[in-house]
Amino acid sequence: VLLLIMCQVSGNMFMDVIVISYLQLHFRYKIPSVTSQTARRVFKTATKTCSEQDKAMVAKYLSHSTATADNHYRMLQPDMVCQAKKLIATLAGDSAHFNRRQPSEQRIIAYIDKQGWESNVPNGVKLFNEWKPSGKEDHVMDSQQIQKLVKSQKWKGLHITDIEGKGKGVLATRTFQPGEVICDYHGSIVTAKKGKEIHQETSEEETGYVFFYTNKKGKPMAIDAHSSSCDCHPGKQTFGRMINHLRTFNLRPRLFTLQKDEEEKDVILLIATKAIKVNEELSFDYGVDCRSFGGEGSGISWL
Ligand SMILES: C[S@@+](CC[C@H](N)C(=O)[O-])C[C@H]1O[C@@H](n2cnc3c(N)ncnc32)[C@H](O)[C@@H]1O
């Protein structure tokens, strides 16, 4: 709603209506009509904590029209465009909050309370019930919430239990929506060569926990999760390594890069491909001939 509203109000006084952006966004986000007065009020409240410079930047960024574009494009530097886009996304609650993980009702209510809004206050229960994953999947690792979960390994809504014929597996203890991040495949990142050695050296009970992939530079790599708990989370059973294979999977592994203090770290996130019910087993496709796990399973009946 905020995005739409900010597109309605722009320019130095934040008040020119940009009809084209407005209509496109309105249609895309299926937003009910609001008066320009409401729009102005919401924009003022949302940018309350922003500096004047940031407010002006948002306004400028949104004030593009064919007539002014030439002028703006000459003035705008790529870094300013990126900064403004990030700012808008943050104001619209895009990447910063709740984008690919459904928050609890209490968290939504607490978040709304914290904003100090005095009018047009959203209904937390309604937002919880109508929540859908938002934002581009490509940017999911920008979310601080996801970064924290990767670091802490405190993924909620999952339960490890015995599954007939498969050893252990992971069940959902709440519903998940398509596009939600379920957890990551946690372990140590090693080269594929090292991964294969680990795989061959490990005892039979420990095989099947080395996830092979190709990194963004095209180098074959692996995530070694053969130990039941890792050095960074001693004593903790992480979920990714306990998820079984199924051709009719409900999760899809996807490689992301986490930028951390000048360093890049690969993260494999497991993302829901369909709506998942309570008590449903989580699974992904290990790949033909168990490719993800180094071909361990070629010829095995369950593959
Ligand atoms: C990443 S682990 C999954 C967790 C494992 N089930 C456990 O109890 O620790 C991979 C191993 O689980 C077993 N597995 C995975 N998917 C299976 C399936 N669909 N049917 C039977 N066993 C399966 C195989 O032994 C495989 O090597």
Ligand as a Chemical Component Dictionary entry (heavy atoms), coordinates in Angstrom:
data_LIG
# 
_chem_comp.id                   LIG 
_chem_comp.type                 NON-POLYMER 
_chem_comp.pdbx_formal_charge   0 
_chem_comp.three_letter_code    LIG 
# 
loop_
_chem_comp_atom.comp_id 
_chem_comp_atom.atom_id 
_chem_comp_atom.alt_atom_id 
_chem_comp_atom.type_symbol 
_chem_comp_atom.charge 
_chem_comp_atom.model_Cartn_x 
_chem_comp_atom.model_Cartn_y 
_chem_comp_atom.model_Cartn_z 
_chem_comp_atom.pdbx_ordinal 
LIG C1  C1  C 0  20.286 -36.278 3.896  1  
LIG S1  S1  S 1  19.948 -37.764 4.659  2  
LIG C2  C2  C 0  18.267 -37.603 5.122  3  
LIG C3  C3  C 0  18.010 -37.962 6.586  4  
LIG C4  C4  C 0  18.066 -39.427 6.897  5  
LIG N1  N1  N 0  16.841 -40.082 6.537  6  
LIG C5  C5  C 0  18.400 -39.685 8.355  7  
LIG O1  O1  O 0  17.674 -40.432 9.024  8  
LIG O2  O2  O -1 19.381 -39.147 8.861  9  
LIG C6  C6  C 0  19.990 -38.795 3.295  10 
LIG C7  C7  C 0  19.804 -40.251 3.611  11 
LIG O3  O3  O 0  18.435 -40.505 3.979  12 
LIG C8  C8  C 0  17.965 -41.702 3.373  13 
LIG N2  N2  N 0  16.852 -41.355 2.466  14 
LIG C9  C9  C 0  16.620 -40.140 1.912  15 
LIG N3  N3  N 0  15.505 -40.157 1.175  16 
LIG C10 C10 C 0  15.012 -41.390 1.240  17 
LIG C11 C11 C 0  13.867 -42.035 0.673  18 
LIG N4  N4  N 0  13.018 -41.406 -0.101 19 
LIG N5  N5  N 0  13.666 -43.343 0.988  20 
LIG C12 C12 C 0  14.522 -44.022 1.792  21 
LIG N6  N6  N 0  15.629 -43.469 2.346  22 
LIG C13 C13 C 0  15.867 -42.170 2.075  23 
LIG C14 C14 C 0  19.141 -42.309 2.639  24 
LIG O4  O4  O 0  19.769 -43.201 3.510  25 
LIG C15 C15 C 0  20.048 -41.126 2.403  26 
LIG O5  O5  O 0  21.381 -41.491 2.311  27 
# 
loop_
_chem_comp_bond.comp_id 
_chem_comp_bond.atom_id_1 
_chem_comp_bond.atom_id_2 
_chem_comp_bond.value_order 
_chem_comp_bond.pdbx_ordinal 
LIG C1  S1  SING 1  
LIG S1  C2  SING 2  
LIG S1  C6  SING 3  
LIG C2  C3  SING 4  
LIG C3  C4  SING 5  
LIG C4  N1  SING 6  
LIG C4  C5  SING 7  
LIG C5  O1  DOUB 8  
LIG C5  O2  SING 9  
LIG C6  C7  SING 10 
LIG C7  O3  SING 11 
LIG C7  C15 SING 12 
LIG O3  C8  SING 13 
LIG C8  N2  SING 14 
LIG C8  C14 SING 15 
LIG N2  C9  SING 16 
LIG N2  C13 SING 17 
LIG C9  N3  DOUB 18 
LIG N3  C10 SING 19 
LIG C10 C11 SING 20 
LIG C10 C13 DOUB 21 
LIG C11 N4  SING 22 
LIG C11 N5  DOUB 23 
LIG N5  C12 SING 24 
LIG C12 N6  DOUB 25 
LIG N6  C13 SING 26 
LIG C14 O4  SING 27 
LIG C14 C15 SING 28 
LIG C15 O5  SING 29 
# 
